[in-house]
Amino acid sequence: MKMTRRRMLAASTKTMAGFTAGAVALTARPGRVLGANERVNISLIGCGGRGSAVIGGFAHDEGVQVTMLCDLHADRLRSRQRYIASVQGNLQPEAVNDMRKLFDSKDVDAVVIATPDQWHAPATIMACQAGKDVYVEKPPSHNVWEGRKMVEAARKYKRIVQVGTQNRSAPYNFKARDYVKSGKLGTIHLVKVYNLKSGGRFTLGPNSDPPKGFDWKAWLGPAPARPYNSRIFHGGWHKLWDFSGGDMSDDGIHQVDLAMMVLGDPPMPTGVSSTGGRYAFKGDDAEVPDTLVSHFNMDGIAWVHEMTNYPRYMKKIAGDIRDNDKFPFWPHCATRIEIYGSKEQMVIGRHGGGWQAMTSDGKVVAQSYGRRGDEPHRRNLVECIKSRKMANGDPSFVHRSQTLVHLGNIAHRMGNIHLKYDAKKEQFTNNDAANKLLKRTGEGKYRIPDEV
């Protein structure tokens, strides 16, 4: 529907997220066309630890300037503003507490979204509508439906969108994909994706009034209304279904997406079953499982996710391995992937862990040391903003990886059962109650509209 300027501006100021119940999506605003040597202006929404790390990397890159920062927490916002200014030679980014100001600014070409998970999809879609390119932290979506809407928005508004699954830009993973494609592993019928980490009990503590000036309702966004709780704000949201998909979504998505990439992004599953629960830390305040195993039927491949949050001897890949010609001790590598071919087995580690292909006697027949993918991922985004080519980590691919996590969680939440799945319709065919968990309901004014 063609909108007048007055009506468009009125629509854009109704809510923090730019969405209202039943609202029509904003008319697309074209982004600035950049020349090959022009500087890319990038902004940040969400100045927490991960957001600060990502935007700090961009601030150090040549040909990039950080022009704006956005956060609801005033002290954190000012702290990050001072830091970026020091990196950029006292070129201080503008600091705002309303993301619409970034979307409306002509000094912003791309937006880094590093909010809590419930805001990833809504903020990405609004940025696309505003003519901005996007880097969005993993996981890209809170549920299957909004992940599909992210893909639709990226295509409709012709935006470059990159999910923060940096493994899709690491050169050693391209070598692993080529090795699998060569057929040297043989026929593959079993894939295991591990996210086996330590953890502890989780206690919410009492609710309280939010800090003065802090907009708790805006922070909640599309999540259901609830009283302010400092434990939720300070990372506890990872343990609650309203905000998160648990650790397989928050962290294990890196391994899931890497496995999908290396296998050539195979067809989606026709079924899923899960078993697990709050086994190690029964009776605490967490809703997400500390132990979960999900099985998927995927076109002749038995695909397995294994997730824990209790064994302390399981370790993520250490920094000295990621930055050197070393391999982790695979049996205790918490974030590995095992691919079982009829001729050889491949073991691969994320974020610089490298990979090895082995035969029955433990003989290594091929291998590649790894390095972190962060820098090439950033470089790929900047190049694609200028060339308008699809970025590594485009949501059309990562949405499929994230869907596997969502399906495993739903099978668990429905009582650790088996569900049949129609990938084309993105619906379960044997359980109407399970279909209700594919999309968030009751989102009020922050809901994503059906037509993005």
C-alpha angles and dihedrals in degrees: 000000000000111000130200117234091251093052092045093052090047091052093048094057100047097093143008091253097040092244131111131179106284092359122157113238115259118266108264117260113209117238125236113275109233129207121227093262100036122116117254114225112214131185134192133227111193116031098201125123098288094040091050091051093050097045090044089058092051091047090058094049120099115245093027131101126185105223105170141022127196130193137142092223107082099199093048091047093054092046093054090045091057092047095051090046090055091050093048097050095263093313094141120205119226113257120217137164098211119071092208089073089062092048092050096046121106088204092069123081099166138017129217109211113201102152124130110292099264090068099046098091100036093049092045093052093047091049090053090050089051092055096253127135116230145220106188124187121239134295091054095199144024093216141006097261096054090046088059090049090055090056091048092050094049091052097040095051094035093236130160106238123180125184117214095250094125094182088081089069101042111109095218089061091054087056090051091051091050091050092052091046091052089066095234091129089057123220112348119217102153132050124174122194116193132201100165109161141152124253145152147223119307124217123181100201123200126328118242143172114290118251114278111279094011114129102218094175091056090048090053090049109162093001117103117272116267136155119277114271120181092209090058092048093048097059101296091112087081088074099053129078093222089068109018148029093223127254095314086062099037097046112355091065086080091064094039092053093044090052091050091049095048091048090052095256095289126207118292121261126271093209145012136196129182140190128189145080145172093320106145097039105033118179099021124121098263119112099191119081124260089204124036135159119186127188124201131192104221118173098296095332125106101214119194133190118196119189133175138167102194120056106097095196092066110092137189114236110286122238094243088059094046092053100040143048095276139112127219123246092266100208091060097035103120095199106046137125125217120202116190115204126178090249107026142010123230123204117190133180126207128238097023102330093125125210141259133197115210141184132215097283094053090259113154108224099174137007147161128202114228141226131193116277098214099100097044089046091055091044091051091052093051092047092049093048086061100038096037090225119143111274127233105263094033109175092240086073103031092047088064091051092047090049089063089058092047091050093050091050093049093050087053095045091051090060105284094292140146118263129191114221135203105205095192093056093031089226138119113245100202106040126049092184091058090053089062089066092057090078134033115245132201096030095150118194094350097058121126108247119242089241110049 
